[in-house]
Amino acid sequence: MRIDTYTKVVLTVIALLLAVIALRLGTNPAPVLAGVSANDLYIEPGVYMLRSPDGMRQQLGKVAVDLRTGIVWGFPTGSNDPYPVSTMASAPAVSTPYQLGRFDLKSLDR
């Protein structure tokens, strides 16, 4: 079986193009974003007892932190469920958050 010139040229071009792709990825890798959501909101796993800063509210709910501002929000669920539940209504329940506190993210040494 004899390999002609056309086959050699095509295989050489393919090998060169693959080498160009490999070198380009090695010298200029794509940036990686690890665990950053589109709105920079971190939701703590689990359900916690939420206490409002004024002491007027205390209920179970989820804790969320806005990673841009450091504001800590509480989303009341009313139970140990990880989402708001209303057994009386047929429509899905909506949890309105309230501010629990704030982390001073600007004071961190970056």
PyMOL commands that set and color helices and strands:
alter all, ss='L'
color gray80, all
select helices_A, chain A and resi 5-27+105-107
alter helices_A, ss='H'
color red, helices_A
select strands_A, chain A and resi 41-43+48-51+58-66+71-76+98-102
alter strands_A, ss='S'
color yellow, strands_A
deselect
rebuild
show_as cartoon
